[in-house]
């Protein structure tokens, strides 16, 4: 019997695409080959599939309950989704939060239109890949795969409206318009993902806590995707939306975040050392994603210390249900250290169980 | 006035001094040599000879173009943080981490007490300065940016790491000054990424430069300065080198609301474009600057380092800066 039966170990999204050994750099070499013209897009797809299988297997090996496809196919969190839309052009590089990485900025050229799936194909592949892995002992029926989407507000915040070239405002110059356009598209994708069997979908909105003056726009942009969930679940089928925020201090927005009509709120604990105390004091009316393990620094936390934090927080969460994960996706770490961070999550659970795996 | 400070240091500059941000493109022979060296195919002495040859090439180019304050062009560097981390005790190198797209690098890791074990840039500065009578800037990366762009496995928090690094950078500054360097640029491109940590960056820079006899410049770029302005003016430097063109001079609006109180190296050409900035566009940018800033405070340079351009593009962009500056001097 687990000491914390409502605690699940979960990926927070991305995973490093390559490692240091030559064998782990095949995706990098294939993309370089594609750029040179001596590899094809079919070659790239094959390698992306192989790396995705490998990354899912690593997460399972580390002991996670909820895994992702590692976002291996994503160029970046913004252009990967926006670039699949008609009437959106992908332009130059812009710094992505404080990560010292960059995203390619989308620019609207008209009303964005979804011409195919954004994430559903990747989800189907990943679900199938997970299904083909040998089930670890004690995990039968307990492993699941979680699709990840960048949220409508963050997509809109980092996109530009139509550029007219004559100084006047083109279509979608207003942030609200862009956010609503993205949200309608994402709502449709969420419906598709749910139809394919996704019971938990992660929606990332890191910009929401960095630009608090836009909170009403952010909230309004959630409405269509909440409606899509409600339409799906009213027939008794299961679908949960997990809203994840990171890359900024979430403490000032904590009460507003847990009041949002989502099912789970995922938090980054690395920006405010007293966030654990704050949640213990205030409690949570809904399931939390606990980003207690730093997804952006190589230093490995003490599992016993993290376990003690969970022992304090978990009783204060409604239903004592939480998802323990890293503070953000792991693509900012070297591959070996990313895997060590996932293993650390399992060690935290072992510590909670008094050292029993 | 910082111009008076320069004169006290014995540096006489014309109005609208021209300079560049730091890096220049490496000539093809050097790119090839760096690749061969990394594979162990050539000895370090061969690489070093070619780095010196390329440095001399760029000093000559800058003199021909008529720039006023020169740089060595960073022919011996790859990444601006890793270069220092690889030469400082207390650092190790991580496995590969993605920068963007298909680009990866070995990110530094602070694994112990950081320390300064001797000059890192001084020999290069001396070599470059020995090739010209014009002042050559000392070029360093600031403590806050080194901290932000490294993993930290040793210090308890980011402030502690930044302040420890400030001690190290200060020693390098002292070594440059002892060698005769009068103008030192301490780059802080991470300055704006965590506005709530501006006080840490200010504290670290204060520790780095306080009481030292040099004219200090800091370079920052591609950030959300609206979140740190005017607080960033408290950084203990004389001159902010800022990317202005790429952001359509948006910062000028901030300067209208709260006066800019330092000298400025005003980025008048976009380094991300392959095309030459038109003379009229460059002039217009300087004219816009002069609607707010006194001419005695304005330096003219590109938005950022030019290392991603070709040699020819970089030369043309520098030429645009010099042409614009001269036209205003003569007006």
Contacts between the chains, C-beta under 8 A, distances in Angstrom:
chain1	res1	chain2	res2	distance
A	16	B	97	7.7
A	16	B	98	7.2
A	17	B	98	6.6
A	18	B	96	6.1
A	18	B	98	7.7
A	18	B	104	6.5
A	19	B	95	6.8
A	19	B	96	7.3
A	20	B	95	4.4
A	20	B	96	5.6
A	25	B	96	7.8
A	28	B	102	5.8
A	28	B	104	6.7
A	31	B	102	4.4
A	32	B	102	6.2
A	35	B	102	7.5
A	75	B	101	6.6
A	76	B	100	6.9
A	92	B	272	6.6
A	93	B	100	6.4
A	94	B	222	7.6
A	95	B	193	7.3
A	95	B	222	5.4
A	95	B	223	7.0
A	97	B	193	7.1
A	98	B	148	7.0
A	98	B	190	7.4
A	98	B	193	3.6
A	98	B	194	5.2
A	100	B	99	7.6
A	100	B	148	7.2
A	100	B	149	5.4
A	100	B	190	7.2
A	100	B	193	7.8
A	101	B	98	6.7
A	101	B	99	6.2
A	101	B	100	5.3
A	102	B	99	7.6
A	102	B	100	4.1
A	103	B	100	7.7
A	249	B	196	7.0
A	297	B	151	5.4
A	297	B	152	6.1
A	297	B	153	7.4
A	298	B	94	6.1
A	298	B	109	5.7
A	298	B	151	4.2
A	298	B	153	5.8
A	299	B	151	7.1
A	299	B	152	6.7
A	299	B	153	4.2
A	331	B	98	6.1
A	332	B	97	6.6
A	332	B	98	7.8
A	333	B	97	6.9
A	334	B	94	4.9
A	334	B	95	2.9
A	334	B	96	6.1
A	334	B	97	5.8
A	334	B	107	7.6
A	335	B	95	6.2
A	335	B	96	7.6
A	336	B	95	5.7
A	337	B	94	7.2
A	337	B	95	7.0
